[in-house]
């Protein structure tokens, strides 16, 4: 087990960082939706998808 960790430590660390960033982005987007913020960063008045938006 220790040898496996030694052989793959770089892959494990990089994977942990990538998964951590992905989790942060997902949590950030969920919080944005709950707070009523638009996902694109602009207003919904001219958006063709405004009828499907969370508003």
N, C-alpha and C positions, 0 to 999 in steps of 0.2 A: 504494500500500500504506500509506504513512504517513497519507494523508488518511483512509483507511478506519479506521485505528486511532484517529485523532483524533475522528472522527465517532462511534465506537462504544466509546470507552474505558469509559464508565460501565457499559454492558451487559457488556462483557468482564470487568470487575472484579467486578461483582455475580455473574455466572455462575461465575467462579472461586471466589468465597467459598462459594456454594451447593454447588458440586460438591465442594469441600474438606470442607465440613461433612457432606455425604452420605457421602463416603469415610471420614471419621472415625467416623461412626455405624456403618457396616458393619464396619469393622475392630474397633471396640469390641465389637459383638455377636458377632463370630466369636471373639474372645478370651474373652468370657464363656462361650460354649458349650464351648470347649476346656478352660477351667478348671472346668467342671462347675457353674457358677452357673446358677440358673434365670432365664429371660427375664422373668418377671413380678415378681421380687423377693421372692416369698414361698416357703414350703416346698411340696414336692410331695405331702405326705401327704393333703391334702384336694382335690387337683386332679383334675377329671374326665379330663383329658388325660394323666395321669401314665403310663399304659401306652404312650403314644407319645413320651414325653419322652426326651431324650438321656441322662439320669441319668448 
